[in-house]
Amino acid sequence: MLEKMTEFFKRLPNKKCVECGNDIEEQHECYGNKCDHCLDIMK
Ligand SMILES: [Zn+2]
């Protein structure tokens, strides 16, 4: 059962920042397609 959960999360696509190409963390999903670092620059 635990292994299946791991498989599920592995399959979730990583979002990539359109500015720098870094992976975007899940919690920043609502900000669109930029990572935390690039969002800071925009401020
Ligand atoms: Zn970025």
mmCIF file of the protein (N, C-alpha, C, O) and its ligand, coordinates in Angstrom:
data_MODEL
# 
_entry.id   MODEL 
# 
loop_
_entity.id 
_entity.type 
_entity.pdbx_number_of_molecules 
1 polymer     1 
2 non-polymer 1 
# 
_entity_poly.entity_id                      1 
_entity_poly.type                           'polypeptide(L)' 
_entity_poly.nstd_linkage                   no 
_entity_poly.nstd_monomer                   no 
_entity_poly.pdbx_seq_one_letter_code       MLEKMTEFFKRLPNKKCVECGNDIEEQHECYGNKCDHCLDIMK 
_entity_poly.pdbx_seq_one_letter_code_can   MLEKMTEFFKRLPNKKCVECGNDIEEQHECYGNKCDHCLDIMK 
_entity_poly.pdbx_strand_id                 A 
# 
loop_
_entity_poly_seq.entity_id 
_entity_poly_seq.num 
_entity_poly_seq.mon_id 
_entity_poly_seq.hetero 
1 1  MET n 
1 2  LEU n 
1 3  GLU n 
1 4  LYS n 
1 5  MET n 
1 6  THR n 
1 7  GLU n 
1 8  PHE n 
1 9  PHE n 
1 10 LYS n 
1 11 ARG n 
1 12 LEU n 
1 13 PRO n 
1 14 ASN n 
1 15 LYS n 
1 16 LYS n 
1 17 CYS n 
1 18 VAL n 
1 19 GLU n 
1 20 CYS n 
1 21 GLY n 
1 22 ASN n 
1 23 ASP n 
1 24 ILE n 
1 25 GLU n 
1 26 GLU n 
1 27 GLN n 
1 28 HIS n 
1 29 GLU n 
1 30 CYS n 
1 31 TYR n 
1 32 GLY n 
1 33 ASN n 
1 34 LYS n 
1 35 CYS n 
1 36 ASP n 
1 37 HIS n 
1 38 CYS n 
1 39 LEU n 
1 40 ASP n 
1 41 ILE n 
1 42 MET n 
1 43 LYS n 
# 
loop_
_struct_asym.id 
_struct_asym.entity_id 
A 1 
B 2 
# 
loop_
_chem_comp.id 
_chem_comp.type 
_chem_comp.mon_nstd_flag 
ARG 'L-peptide linking' y 
ASN 'L-peptide linking' y 
ASP 'L-peptide linking' y 
CYS 'L-peptide linking' y 
GLN 'L-peptide linking' y 
GLU 'L-peptide linking' y 
GLY 'peptide linking'   y 
HIS 'L-peptide linking' y 
ILE 'L-peptide linking' y 
LEU 'L-peptide linking' y 
LYS 'L-peptide linking' y 
MET 'L-peptide linking' y 
PHE 'L-peptide linking' y 
PRO 'L-peptide linking' y 
THR 'L-peptide linking' y 
TYR 'L-peptide linking' y 
VAL 'L-peptide linking' y 
ZN  non-polymer         . 
# 
_pdbx_entity_nonpoly.entity_id   2 
_pdbx_entity_nonpoly.name        ? 
_pdbx_entity_nonpoly.comp_id     ZN 
# 
_pdbx_nonpoly_scheme.asym_id         B 
_pdbx_nonpoly_scheme.entity_id       2 
_pdbx_nonpoly_scheme.mon_id          ZN 
_pdbx_nonpoly_scheme.ndb_seq_num     1 
_pdbx_nonpoly_scheme.pdb_seq_num     101 
_pdbx_nonpoly_scheme.auth_seq_num    101 
_pdbx_nonpoly_scheme.pdb_mon_id      ZN 
_pdbx_nonpoly_scheme.auth_mon_id     ZN 
_pdbx_nonpoly_scheme.pdb_strand_id   A 
_pdbx_nonpoly_scheme.pdb_ins_code    . 
# 
loop_
_atom_site.group_PDB 
_atom_site.id 
_atom_site.type_symbol 
_atom_site.label_atom_id 
_atom_site.label_alt_id 
_atom_site.label_comp_id 
_atom_site.label_asym_id 
_atom_site.label_entity_id 
_atom_site.label_seq_id 
_atom_site.pdbx_PDB_ins_code 
_atom_site.Cartn_x 
_atom_site.Cartn_y 
_atom_site.Cartn_z 
_atom_site.occupancy 
_atom_site.B_iso_or_equiv 
_atom_site.pdbx_formal_charge 
_atom_site.auth_seq_id 
_atom_site.auth_comp_id 
_atom_site.auth_asym_id 
_atom_site.auth_atom_id 
_atom_site.pdbx_PDB_model_num 
ATOM   1   N  N  . MET A 1 1  ? 0.838  -1.213 0.000   1.00 0.00 ? 1   MET A N  1 
ATOM   2   C  CA . MET A 1 1  ? 0.000  0.000  0.000   1.00 0.00 ? 1   MET A CA 1 
ATOM   3   C  C  . MET A 1 1  ? 0.873  1.264  0.000   1.00 0.00 ? 1   MET A C  1 
ATOM   4   O  O  . MET A 1 1  ? 0.634  2.194  -0.770  1.00 0.00 ? 1   MET A O  1 
ATOM   5   N  N  . LEU A 1 2  ? 1.882  1.281  0.870   1.00 0.00 ? 2   LEU A N  1 
ATOM   6   C  CA . LEU A 1 2  ? 2.741  2.462  0.933   1.00 0.00 ? 2   LEU A CA 1 
ATOM   7   C  C  . LEU A 1 2  ? 3.494  2.657  -0.385  1.00 0.00 ? 2   LEU A C  1 
ATOM   8   O  O  . LEU A 1 2  ? 3.690  3.784  -0.838  1.00 0.00 ? 2   LEU A O  1 
ATOM   9   N  N  . GLU A 1 3  ? 3.901  1.572  -0.976  1.00 0.00 ? 3   GLU A N  1 
ATOM   10  C  CA . GLU A 1 3  ? 4.626  1.692  -2.243  1.00 0.00 ? 3   GLU A CA 1 
ATOM   11  C  C  . GLU A 1 3  ? 3.738  2.286  -3.322  1.00 0.00 ? 3   GLU A C  1 
ATOM   12  O  O  . GLU A 1 3  ? 4.210  3.051  -4.163  1.00 0.00 ? 3   GLU A O  1 
ATOM   13  N  N  . LYS A 1 4  ? 2.484  1.950  -3.307  1.00 0.00 ? 4   LYS A N  1 
ATOM   14  C  CA . LYS A 1 4  ? 1.583  2.507  -4.315  1.00 0.00 ? 4   LYS A CA 1 
ATOM   15  C  C  . LYS A 1 4  ? 1.408  4.008  -4.115  1.00 0.00 ? 4   LYS A C  1 
ATOM   16  O  O  . LYS A 1 4  ? 1.310  4.755  -5.089  1.00 0.00 ? 4   LYS A O  1 
ATOM   17  N  N  . MET A 1 5  ? 1.369  4.449  -2.875  1.00 0.00 ? 5   MET A N  1 
ATOM   18  C  CA . MET A 1 5  ? 1.275  5.885  -2.614  1.00 0.00 ? 5   MET A CA 1 
ATOM   19  C  C  . MET A 1 5  ? 2.492  6.601  -3.172  1.00 0.00 ? 5   MET A C  1 
ATOM   20  O  O  . MET A 1 5  ? 2.379  7.674  -3.764  1.00 0.00 ? 5   MET A O  1 
ATOM   21  N  N  . THR A 1 6  ? 3.650  6.000  -2.980  1.00 0.00 ? 6   THR A N  1 
ATOM   22  C  CA . THR A 1 6  ? 4.873  6.616  -3.487  1.00 0.00 ? 6   THR A CA 1 
ATOM   23  C  C  . THR A 1 6  ? 4.834  6.719  -5.004  1.00 0.00 ? 6   THR A C  1 
ATOM   24  O  O  . THR A 1 6  ? 5.216  7.740  -5.577  1.00 0.00 ? 6   THR A O  1 
ATOM   25  N  N  . GLU A 1 7  ? 4.383  5.684  -5.632  1.00 0.00 ? 7   GLU A N  1 
ATOM   26  C  CA . GLU A 1 7  ? 4.262  5.704  -7.090  1.00 0.00 ? 7   GLU A CA 1 
ATOM   27  C  C  . GLU A 1 7  ? 3.350  6.835  -7.545  1.00 0.00 ? 7   GLU A C  1 
ATOM   28  O  O  . GLU A 1 7  ? 3.628  7.523  -8.527  1.00 0.00 ? 7   GLU A O  1 
ATOM   29  N  N  . PHE A 1 8  ? 2.277  7.008  -6.825  1.00 0.00 ? 8   PHE A N  1 
ATOM   30  C  CA . PHE A 1 8  ? 1.312  8.050  -7.187  1.00 0.00 ? 8   PHE A CA 1 
ATOM   31  C  C  . PHE A 1 8  ? 1.968  9.429  -7.151  1.00 0.00 ? 8   PHE A C  1 
ATOM   32  O  O  . PHE A 1 8  ? 1.802  10.224 -8.076  1.00 0.00 ? 8   PHE A O  1 
ATOM   33  N  N  . PHE A 1 9  ? 2.704  9.704  -6.091  1.00 0.00 ? 9   PHE A N  1 
ATOM   34  C  CA . PHE A 1 9  ? 3.316  11.026 -5.974  1.00 0.00 ? 9   PHE A CA 1 
ATOM   35  C  C  . PHE A 1 9  ? 4.441  11.217 -6.969  1.00 0.00 ? 9   PHE A C  1 
ATOM   36  O  O  . PHE A 1 9  ? 4.698  12.333 -7.420  1.00 0.00 ? 9   PHE A O  1 
ATOM   37  N  N  . LYS A 1 10 ? 5.100  10.145 -7.307  1.00 0.00 ? 10  LYS A N  1 
ATOM   38  C  CA . LYS A 1 10 ? 6.168  10.243 -8.297  1.00 0.00 ? 10  LYS A CA 1 
ATOM   39  C  C  . LYS A 1 10 ? 5.620  10.657 -9.651  1.00 0.00 ? 10  LYS A C  1 
ATOM   40  O  O  . LYS A 1 10 ? 6.294  11.330 -10.430 1.00 0.00 ? 10  LYS A O  1 
ATOM   41  N  N  . ARG A 1 11 ? 4.421  10.256 -9.912  1.00 0.00 ? 11  ARG A N  1 
ATOM   42  C  CA . ARG A 1 11 ? 3.849  10.530 -11.229 1.00 0.00 ? 11  ARG A CA 1 
ATOM   43  C  C  . ARG A 1 11 ? 3.344  11.953 -11.356 1.00 0.00 ? 11  ARG A C  1 
ATOM   44  O  O  . ARG A 1 11 ? 3.127  12.436 -12.467 1.00 0.00 ? 11  ARG A O  1 
ATOM   45  N  N  . LEU A 1 12 ? 3.156  12.624 -10.246 1.00 0.00 ? 12  LEU A N  1 
ATOM   46  C  CA . LEU A 1 12 ? 2.709  14.014 -10.339 1.00 0.00 ? 12  LEU A CA 1 
ATOM   47  C  C  . LEU A 1 12 ? 3.764  14.841 -11.068 1.00 0.00 ? 12  LEU A C  1 
ATOM   48  O  O  . LEU A 1 12 ? 4.941  14.803 -10.709 1.00 0.00 ? 12  LEU A O  1 
ATOM   49  N  N  . PRO A 1 13 ? 3.357  15.569 -12.062 1.00 0.00 ? 13  PRO A N  1 
ATOM   50  C  CA . PRO A 1 13 ? 4.318  16.349 -12.841 1.00 0.00 ? 13  PRO A CA 1 
ATOM   51  C  C  . PRO A 1 13 ? 4.876  17.512 -12.040 1.00 0.00 ? 13  PRO A C  1 
ATOM   52  O  O  . PRO A 1 13 ? 4.137  18.208 -11.345 1.00 0.00 ? 13  PRO A O  1 
ATOM   53  N  N  . ASN A 1 14 ? 6.172  17.717 -12.137 1.00 0.00 ? 14  ASN A N  1 
ATOM   54  C  CA . ASN A 1 14 ? 6.781  18.875 -11.496 1.00 0.00 ? 14  ASN A CA 1 
ATOM   55  C  C  . ASN A 1 14 ? 6.573  20.099 -12.375 1.00 0.00 ? 14  ASN A C  1 
ATOM   56  O  O  . ASN A 1 14 ? 6.827  20.074 -13.579 1.00 0.00 ? 14  ASN A O  1 
ATOM   57  N  N  . LYS A 1 15 ? 6.119  21.138 -11.760 1.00 0.00 ? 15  LYS A N  1 
ATOM   58  C  CA . LYS A 1 15 ? 6.027  22.385 -12.510 1.00 0.00 ? 15  LYS A CA 1 
ATOM   59  C  C  . LYS A 1 15 ? 7.395  23.024 -12.585 1.00 0.00 ? 15  LYS A C  1 
ATOM   60  O  O  . LYS A 1 15 ? 8.187  22.946 -11.646 1.00 0.00 ? 15  LYS A O  1 
ATOM   61  N  N  . LYS A 1 16 ? 7.657  23.645 -13.689 1.00 0.00 ? 16  LYS A N  1 
ATOM   62  C  CA . LYS A 1 16 ? 8.939  24.328 -13.850 1.00 0.00 ? 16  LYS A CA 1 
ATOM   63  C  C  . LYS A 1 16 ? 8.707  25.825 -13.987 1.00 0.00 ? 16  LYS A C  1 
ATOM   64  O  O  . LYS A 1 16 ? 7.758  26.285 -14.621 1.00 0.00 ? 16  LYS A O  1 
ATOM   65  N  N  . CYS A 1 17 ? 9.611  26.555 -13.369 1.00 0.00 ? 17  CYS A N  1 
ATOM   66  C  CA . CYS A 1 17 ? 9.541  28.009 -13.450 1.00 0.00 ? 17  CYS A CA 1 
ATOM   67  C  C  . CYS A 1 17 ? 9.849  28.462 -14.883 1.00 0.00 ? 17  CYS A C  1 
ATOM   68  O  O  . CYS A 1 17 ? 10.810 27.994 -15.494 1.00 0.00 ? 17  CYS A O  1 
ATOM   69  N  N  . VAL A 1 18 ? 9.044  29.356 -15.399 1.00 0.00 ? 18  VAL A N  1 
ATOM   70  C  CA . VAL A 1 18 ? 9.263  29.828 -16.767 1.00 0.00 ? 18  VAL A CA 1 
ATOM   71  C  C  . VAL A 1 18 ? 10.450 30.786 -16.837 1.00 0.00 ? 18  VAL A C  1 
ATOM   72  O  O  . VAL A 1 18 ? 10.978 31.042 -17.919 1.00 0.00 ? 18  VAL A O  1 
ATOM   73  N  N  . GLU A 1 19 ? 10.869 31.312 -15.697 1.00 0.00 ? 19  GLU A N  1 
ATOM   74  C  CA . GLU A 1 19 ? 11.967 32.272 -15.679 1.00 0.00 ? 19  GLU A CA 1 
ATOM   75  C  C  . GLU A 1 19 ? 13.327 31.590 -15.600 1.00 0.00 ? 19  GLU A C  1 
ATOM   76  O  O  . GLU A 1 19 ? 14.228 31.886 -16.385 1.00 0.00 ? 19  GLU A O  1 
ATOM   77  N  N  . CYS A 1 20 ? 13.466 30.676 -14.647 1.00 0.00 ? 20  CYS A N  1 
ATOM   78  C  CA . CYS A 1 20 ? 14.781 30.084 -14.394 1.00 0.00 ? 20  CYS A CA 1 
ATOM   79  C  C  . CYS A 1 20 ? 14.809 28.571 -14.619 1.00 0.00 ? 20  CYS A C  1 
ATOM   80  O  O  . CYS A 1 20 ? 15.887 27.978 -14.636 1.00 0.00 ? 20  CYS A O  1 
ATOM   81  N  N  . GLY A 1 21 ? 13.653 27.939 -14.790 1.00 0.00 ? 21  GLY A N  1 
ATOM   82  C  CA . GLY A 1 21 ? 13.629 26.508 -15.069 1.00 0.00 ? 21  GLY A CA 1 
ATOM   83  C  C  . GLY A 1 21 ? 13.690 25.639 -13.835 1.00 0.00 ? 21  GLY A C  1 
ATOM   84  O  O  . GLY A 1 21 ? 13.740 24.415 -13.957 1.00 0.00 ? 21  GLY A O  1 
ATOM   85  N  N  . ASN A 1 22 ? 13.686 26.222 -12.655 1.00 0.00 ? 22  ASN A N  1 
ATOM   86  C  CA . ASN A 1 22 ? 13.695 25.439 -11.422 1.00 0.00 ? 22  ASN A CA 1 
ATOM   87  C  C  . ASN A 1 22 ? 12.341 24.786 -11.193 1.00 0.00 ? 22  ASN A C  1 
ATOM   88  O  O  . ASN A 1 22 ? 11.312 25.271 -11.665 1.00 0.00 ? 22  ASN A O  1 
ATOM   89  N  N  . ASP A 1 23 ? 12.360 23.676 -10.461 1.00 0.00 ? 23  ASP A N  1 
ATOM   90  C  CA . ASP A 1 23 ? 11.100 23.059 -10.087 1.00 0.00 ? 23  ASP A CA 1 
ATOM   91  C  C  . ASP A 1 23 ? 10.338 23.973 -9.136  1.00 0.00 ? 23  ASP A C  1 
ATOM   92  O  O  . ASP A 1 23 ? 10.925 24.601 -8.256  1.00 0.00 ? 23  ASP A O  1 
ATOM   93  N  N  . ILE A 1 24 ? 9.043  24.036 -9.323  1.00 0.00 ? 24  ILE A N  1 
ATOM   94  C  CA . ILE A 1 24 ? 8.213  24.856 -8.442  1.00 0.00 ? 24  ILE A CA 1 
ATOM   95  C  C  . ILE A 1 24 ? 7.591  23.973 -7.381  1.00 0.00 ? 24  ILE A C  1 
ATOM   96  O  O  . ILE A 1 24 ? 7.072  22.900 -7.689  1.00 0.00 ? 24  ILE A O  1 
ATOM   97  N  N  . GLU A 1 25 ? 7.639  24.413 -6.140  1.00 0.00 ? 25  GLU A N  1 
ATOM   98  C  CA . GLU A 1 25 ? 7.056  23.632 -5.059  1.00 0.00 ? 25  GLU A CA 1 
ATOM   99  C  C  . GLU A 1 25 ? 5.544  23.704 -5.096  1.00 0.00 ? 25  GLU A C  1 
ATOM   100 O  O  . GLU A 1 25 ? 4.956  24.670 -5.582  1.00 0.00 ? 25  GLU A O  1 
ATOM   101 N  N  . GLU A 1 26 ? 4.935  22.664 -4.572  1.00 0.00 ? 26  GLU A N  1 
ATOM   102 C  CA . GLU A 1 26 ? 3.482  22.527 -4.644  1.00 0.00 ? 26  GLU A CA 1 
ATOM   103 C  C  . GLU A 1 26 ? 2.758  23.742 -4.090  1.00 0.00 ? 26  GLU A C  1 
ATOM   104 O  O  . GLU A 1 26 ? 1.747  24.165 -4.650  1.00 0.00 ? 26  GLU A O  1 
ATOM   105 N  N  . GLN A 1 27 ? 3.252  24.302 -3.015  1.00 0.00 ? 27  GLN A N  1 
ATOM   106 C  CA . GLN A 1 27 ? 2.496  25.375 -2.362  1.00 0.00 ? 27  GLN A CA 1 
ATOM   107 C  C  . GLN A 1 27 ? 2.474  26.658 -3.173  1.00 0.00 ? 27  GLN A C  1 
ATOM   108 O  O  . GLN A 1 27 ? 1.705  27.572 -2.873  1.00 0.00 ? 27  GLN A O  1 
ATOM   109 N  N  . HIS A 1 28 ? 3.319  26.732 -4.204  1.00 0.00 ? 28  HIS A N  1 
ATOM   110 C  CA . HIS A 1 28 ? 3.332  27.946 -5.015  1.00 0.00 ? 28  HIS A CA 1 
ATOM   111 C  C  . HIS A 1 28 ? 2.468  27.811 -6.256  1.00 0.00 ? 28  HIS A C  1 
ATOM   112 O  O  . HIS A 1 28 ? 2.483  28.664 -7.144  1.00 0.00 ? 28  HIS A O  1 
ATOM   113 N  N  . GLU A 1 29 ? 1.730  26.740 -6.296  1.00 0.00 ? 29  GLU A N  1 
ATOM   114 C  CA . GLU A 1 29 ? 0.919  26.436 -7.463  1.00 0.00 ? 29  GLU A CA 1 
ATOM   115 C  C  . GLU A 1 29 ? 0.005  27.592 -7.839  1.00 0.00 ? 29  GLU A C  1 
ATOM   116 O  O  . GLU A 1 29 ? -0.202 27.873 -9.020  1.00 0.00 ? 29  GLU A O  1 
ATOM   117 N  N  . CYS A 1 30 ? -0.536 28.255 -6.835  1.00 0.00 ? 30  CYS A N  1 
ATOM   118 C  CA . CYS A 1 30 ? -1.526 29.289 -7.093  1.00 0.00 ? 30  CYS A CA 1 
ATOM   119 C  C  . CYS A 1 30 ? -0.894 30.537 -7.702  1.00 0.00 ? 30  CYS A C  1 
ATOM   120 O  O  . CYS A 1 30 ? -1.607 31.410 -8.197  1.00 0.00 ? 30  CYS A O  1 
ATOM   121 N  N  . TYR A 1 31 ? 0.416  30.631 -7.673  1.00 0.00 ? 31  TYR A N  1 
ATOM   122 C  CA . TYR A 1 31 ? 1.070  31.814 -8.224  1.00 0.00 ? 31  TYR A CA 1 
ATOM   123 C  C  . TYR A 1 31 ? 1.306  31.686 -9.723  1.00 0.00 ? 31  TYR A C  1 
ATOM   124 O  O  . TYR A 1 31 ? 1.787  32.625 -10.356 1.00 0.00 ? 31  TYR A O  1 
ATOM   125 N  N  . GLY A 1 32 ? 0.977  30.547 -10.289 1.00 0.00 ? 32  GLY A N  1 
ATOM   126 C  CA . GLY A 1 32 ? 1.169  30.375 -11.718 1.00 0.00 ? 32  GLY A CA 1 
ATOM   127 C  C  . GLY A 1 32 ? 2.393  29.551 -12.020 1.00 0.00 ? 32  GLY A C  1 
ATOM   128 O  O  . GLY A 1 32 ? 2.539  28.449 -11.491 1.00 0.00 ? 32  GLY A O  1 
ATOM   129 N  N  . ASN A 1 33 ? 3.267  30.048 -12.846 1.00 0.00 ? 33  ASN A N  1 
ATOM   130 C  CA . ASN A 1 33 ? 4.373  29.220 -13.321 1.00 0.00 ? 33  ASN A CA 1 
ATOM   131 C  C  . ASN A 1 33 ? 5.736  29.845 -13.050 1.00 0.00 ? 33  ASN A C  1 
ATOM   132 O  O  . ASN A 1 33 ? 6.660  29.704 -13.852 1.00 0.00 ? 33  ASN A O  1 
ATOM   133 N  N  . LYS A 1 34 ? 5.858  30.531 -11.927 1.00 0.00 ? 34  LYS A N  1 
ATOM   134 C  CA . LYS A 1 34 ? 7.161  31.044 -11.521 1.00 0.00 ? 34  LYS A CA 1 
ATOM   135 C  C  . LYS A 1 34 ? 7.513  30.569 -10.134 1.00 0.00 ? 34  LYS A C  1 
ATOM   136 O  O  . LYS A 1 34 ? 6.639  30.413 -9.281  1.00 0.00 ? 34  LYS A O  1 
ATOM   137 N  N  . CYS A 1 35 ? 8.804  30.337 -9.901  1.00 0.00 ? 35  CYS A N  1 
ATOM   138 C  CA . CYS A 1 35 ? 9.230  29.841 -8.602  1.00 0.00 ? 35  CYS A CA 1 
ATOM   139 C  C  . CYS A 1 35 ? 9.280  30.977 -7.580  1.00 0.00 ? 35  CYS A C  1 
ATOM   140 O  O  . CYS A 1 35 ? 9.122  32.152 -7.914  1.00 0.00 ? 35  CYS A O  1 
ATOM   141 N  N  . ASP A 1 36 ? 9.502  30.589 -6.341  1.00 0.00 ? 36  ASP A N  1 
ATOM   142 C  CA . ASP A 1 36 ? 9.503  31.559 -5.252  1.00 0.00 ? 36  ASP A CA 1 
ATOM   143 C  C  . ASP A 1 36 ? 10.561 32.642 -5.488  1.00 0.00 ? 36  ASP A C  1 
ATOM   144 O  O  . ASP A 1 36 ? 10.324 33.822 -5.229  1.00 0.00 ? 36  ASP A O  1 
ATOM   145 N  N  . HIS A 1 37 ? 11.724 32.223 -5.982  1.00 0.00 ? 37  HIS A N  1 
ATOM   146 C  CA . HIS A 1 37 ? 12.822 33.147 -6.208  1.00 0.00 ? 37  HIS A CA 1 
ATOM   147 C  C  . HIS A 1 37 ? 12.440 34.222 -7.222  1.00 0.00 ? 37  HIS A C  1 
ATOM   148 O  O  . HIS A 1 37 ? 12.656 35.412 -6.992  1.00 0.00 ? 37  HIS A O  1 
ATOM   149 N  N  . CYS A 1 38 ? 11.881 33.798 -8.326  1.00 0.00 ? 38  CYS A N  1 
ATOM   150 C  CA . CYS A 1 38 ? 11.520 34.746 -9.390  1.00 0.00 ? 38  CYS A CA 1 
ATOM   151 C  C  . CYS A 1 38 ? 10.348 35.630 -8.955  1.00 0.00 ? 38  CYS A C  1 
ATOM   152 O  O  . CYS A 1 38 ? 10.258 36.787 -9.366  1.00 0.00 ? 38  CYS A O  1 
ATOM   153 N  N  . LEU A 1 39 ? 9.469  35.101 -8.143  1.00 0.00 ? 39  LEU A N  1 
ATOM   154 C  CA . LEU A 1 39 ? 8.370  35.920 -7.635  1.00 0.00 ? 39  LEU A CA 1 
ATOM   155 C  C  . LEU A 1 39 ? 8.911  37.044 -6.765  1.00 0.00 ? 39  LEU A C  1 
ATOM   156 O  O  . LEU A 1 39 ? 8.374  38.152 -6.766  1.00 0.00 ? 39  LEU A O  1 
ATOM   157 N  N  . ASP A 1 40 ? 9.979  36.755 -6.019  1.00 0.00 ? 40  ASP A N  1 
ATOM   158 C  CA . ASP A 1 40 ? 10.599 37.783 -5.189  1.00 0.00 ? 40  ASP A CA 1 
ATOM   159 C  C  . ASP A 1 40 ? 11.161 38.911 -6.049  1.00 0.00 ? 40  ASP A C  1 
ATOM   160 O  O  . ASP A 1 40 ? 11.068 40.082 -5.680  1.00 0.00 ? 40  ASP A O  1 
ATOM   161 N  N  . ILE A 1 41 ? 11.737 38.564 -7.181  1.00 0.00 ? 41  ILE A N  1 
ATOM   162 C  CA . ILE A 1 41 ? 12.310 39.569 -8.068  1.00 0.00 ? 41  ILE A CA 1 
ATOM   163 C  C  . ILE A 1 41 ? 11.232 40.500 -8.600  1.00 0.00 ? 41  ILE A C  1 
ATOM   164 O  O  . ILE A 1 41 ? 11.465 41.693 -8.792  1.00 0.00 ? 41  ILE A O  1 
ATOM   165 N  N  . MET A 1 42 ? 10.066 39.947 -8.832  1.00 0.00 ? 42  MET A N  1 
ATOM   166 C  CA . MET A 1 42 ? 8.966  40.725 -9.393  1.00 0.00 ? 42  MET A CA 1 
ATOM   167 C  C  . MET A 1 42 ? 8.436  41.782 -8.430  1.00 0.00 ? 42  MET A C  1 
ATOM   168 O  O  . MET A 1 42 ? 7.825  42.762 -8.857  1.00 0.00 ? 42  MET A O  1 
ATOM   169 N  N  . LYS A 1 43 ? 8.668  41.589 -7.138  1.00 0.00 ? 43  LYS A N  1 
ATOM   170 C  CA . LYS A 1 43 ? 8.098  42.498 -6.150  1.00 0.00 ? 43  LYS A CA 1 
ATOM   171 C  C  . LYS A 1 43 ? 8.657  43.913 -6.270  1.00 0.00 ? 43  LYS A C  1 
ATOM   172 O  O  . LYS A 1 43 ? 8.273  44.796 -5.504  1.00 0.00 ? 43  LYS A O  1 
HETATM 173 ZN ZN . ZN  B 2 .  ? 12.377 30.919 -11.135 1.00 0.00 2 101 ZN  A ZN 1 
# 
